[in-house]
Amino acid sequence: MHPMLKRTISTEIRKNYLPFSEMGLTLIECLVAIIVIALTTATIAPVMLFTVATRIQNQKVEQALQLAQGEIDKVRLTVEQGGDYGDRLQELSVIASTASTAVVIPAPTAFVANASTSVNAVTDARRIDLDGDGDTDFAVQLFRTTGIEVAAEATGAASTPVAFEVGARVYDARAEDNLGALLSDEASLTFTSGDGQRSSRPLAVLYSQITQGDREGALCQYWEYTGSTPTSLLCN
């Protein structure tokens, strides 16, 4: 057989009997593959969105709890240092309220700068830039009840509370859009695809009772604070 004819026949045989595994995809097969990928993506996309949003919410709640605990610890440390600490509490932006308990103090109605001179009312919340990027991340409402106060020894100093309740509520920055309609109950942690309750409720709420036990007459003052009638001769 002529060599040229032999090569031609060999080529035709290879083309007609090429194994299926070595053949390319047809246009229809490509379209089917694209449709399957699109359907799969459409199915898992909502789940991924819920997962990411919920993770962000949980991270913010953890940060808010740390902020609230830090604010309470500052107040407690100031009281434990003793002396006439009424002025130092004002420097921490702890605003006193005549409310019977810290729980009933209303939610904030204004977000103000993070400075003691900016906080003028118990319903003011200080803006907090946690990561230092110049944008507000949280707002902290820090307050206390009047409790039992004694006159300060230093002339001109603020009266000193020796037994009182203190509260800290930490709101997400987006809650500023709902000022006037914010709630004071802590947001519930639910599976969410958006902001959840971050725009209407605080992410963290902590209340604590603080007393000054090293001051003269502290026991009697605590009895008075709890509404008990002291029977000790020390209180007469």
Secondary structure, DSSP 8 states (H G I E B T S, - for coil): --HHHHHHHHHHHHHHT--GGGS---HHHHHHHHHHHHHHHHHHHHHHHHHHHHHHHHHHHHHHHHHHHHHHHHHHHHHHT-SS-HHHHHHTT-EEE--SSGGGS---SEEE-SSTTT--STTEEEEE-SSSSSS--EEEEEEEE--EEE--SSTT---EEEEEEEEEEEEEGGGGGGTTS---S-------SS-TTTTTS-SEEEEEEEE--SSTTHHHHHHHHHT----SGGG-
